[in-house]
Amino acid sequence: MIINLPNPEKTEHLGILLGQFLPAGTTILLQGEIGAGKTTFIQGIGKGLGIKIPIVSPTFTLINEYHEGRLPLYHLDLYRLQPTEVAAIYLETYWEGIEVPPGITAIEWAQHLPYQPSNYLEINLIYTANQTRQAEIFARGEVQLAPNLLEQLQTEARSSKFEE
């Protein structure tokens, strides 16, 4: 599915929708150039989950955890890491819910992962020729989505909610 995102507010709106409906145990692998809107998108997820505190990129801390919403949000940023370094921090702890309560795991710069979970949403935020952005969304494996979520996203993508 492709959704046009003409401005940062629409990028955040997409995140809010997903945050409202994604179930515990969902992993989101985000890719996109610097400035493509990955953190803005995750801030929207946080708002959709009901998290009130500011969500900031964990570029230097690697992982930020937010527990105040309807589900925990685990926000990871792999920008500064090499795949061998990523393997050493056992990220599956988050997407498998091994040592933490199941929540939403959102990983920026997912292309740095040396391995991936078996089930995840892949979201590529890309620049278009007219200087706007698009979100390419793919469900990989057996991703559990709330009933009608994809339908709702497709409906909103066709409506003015994502258009200027």
C-alpha positions in Angstrom: 0.0 0.0 0.0 1.3 3.5 -0.8 0.0 6.6 1.0 1.0 10.1 0.0 2.2 12.3 2.9 2.3 15.9 1.7 3.6 17.3 5.0 4.9 16.3 8.4 1.3 16.6 9.9 0.1 13.9 7.6 3.1 11.7 8.5 2.2 12.1 12.1 -1.5 11.4 11.4 -0.6 8.1 9.8 1.3 7.2 12.9 -1.6 8.2 15.1 -3.9 5.9 13.2 -1.6 2.9 13.5 -1.0 3.7 17.2 -4.7 3.6 17.9 -5.2 0.1 16.3 -2.0 -1.9 16.3 -2.0 -4.9 18.7 0.6 -5.7 21.3 3.6 -7.6 19.8 3.6 -5.5 16.6 7.0 -4.7 15.2 7.5 -1.9 12.7 10.7 -1.7 10.6 11.2 1.8 9.3 13.5 2.9 6.5 14.0 6.2 4.9 16.6 8.9 4.3 17.6 11.4 7.0 14.7 13.8 7.3 12.1 11.5 5.7 9.9 11.6 8.7 10.7 8.4 10.7 10.7 10.1 14.1 7.7 12.2 13.2 5.8 8.9 12.3 6.8 7.3 15.6 5.7 10.4 17.5 2.3 9.9 15.9 2.3 6.2 17.0 3.0 7.5 20.5 0.1 9.9 20.4 -2.2 7.2 19.0 -1.2 5.0 22.0 -2.0 7.8 24.4 1.5 8.7 25.4 1.7 12.3 26.6 5.4 12.8 27.1 7.5 14.0 24.2 8.9 11.2 22.0 12.4 11.9 20.8 14.8 10.0 18.6 17.0 7.7 20.5 19.9 8.2 18.1 22.5 8.3 21.0 20.7 6.2 23.6 19.6 3.5 21.0 16.4 2.7 22.8 13.6 4.8 24.4 10.8 3.0 26.3 7.4 4.6 26.9 5.0 2.8 29.2 2.2 5.3 29.8 0.0 4.5 26.8 -2.5 1.7 26.1 0.6 -0.4 25.2 4.3 0.1 25.8 6.2 1.7 22.9 9.8 0.7 22.3 11.5 3.2 20.0 14.9 2.1 18.6 17.3 3.9 16.3 20.0 1.9 14.7 21.5 4.8 12.6 24.9 4.8 14.3 25.3 1.0 14.5 26.8 -1.6 12.2 24.9 -4.9 11.8 27.5 -6.7 14.0 26.9 -4.2 16.8 23.1 -4.6 16.4 23.3 -8.4 16.8 25.1 -7.9 20.1 22.1 -6.0 21.7 19.5 -8.8 21.3 16.7 -6.7 19.8 14.5 -9.8 19.7 14.0 -9.2 23.4 11.6 -6.4 22.3 9.7 -7.9 19.4 9.3 -11.3 21.1 8.4 -9.8 24.5 10.9 -11.9 26.3 12.0 -9.6 29.1 9.6 -6.7 28.5 5.8 -6.5 28.3 4.6 -6.9 24.7 4.0 -3.6 23.0 4.8 -1.8 19.8 8.4 -2.0 18.7 9.4 0.7 16.2 12.8 0.5 14.7 14.4 3.4 12.7 17.1 2.5 10.2 15.9 -1.1 10.1 18.3 -1.8 7.2 21.0 -2.1 9.8 19.3 -5.2 11.3 21.4 -8.4 10.6 18.2 -10.4 11.0 14.5 -9.6 11.1 11.5 -10.8 13.1 9.3 -13.3 11.3 6.3 -11.0 11.4 6.5 -7.2 11.0 5.2 -4.1 9.2 7.8 -2.7 6.8 7.3 1.0 6.3 9.5 2.9 3.8 9.3 6.7 3.9 10.5 8.0 0.6 10.8 11.4 -1.0 8.8 11.9 -4.2 9.8 14.0 -7.3 7.6 16.9 -6.1 9.4 17.1 -2.7 6.6 15.4 -0.7 6.8 12.0 0.9 5.2 8.6 0.5 4.8 5.8 2.9 5.1 2.3 1.4 3.5 -0.2 3.8 4.1 -3.9 3.6 2.9 -6.6 6.0 5.6 -9.3 6.2 4.8 -12.7 7.7 1.6 -13.1 9.7 1.2 -9.6 11.0 -1.8 -9.3 13.3 -3.8 -6.2 12.4 -6.9 -4.9 14.0 -10.0 -5.7 12.0 -10.5 -3.3 9.1 -7.3 -1.4 9.7 -5.9 -1.8 6.2 -9.4 -0.9 4.8 -9.4 2.3 6.9 -5.9 3.2 5.8 -6.9 2.7 2.2 -10.0 4.7 2.6 -8.2 7.6 4.3 -5.4 7.4 1.7 -8.0 8.0 -1.0 -9.7 10.8 0.9 -8.6 14.3 1.8 -7.2 13.2 5.2 -3.8 12.6 3.6 -4.0 15.3 0.9 -3.3 19.0 1.3 
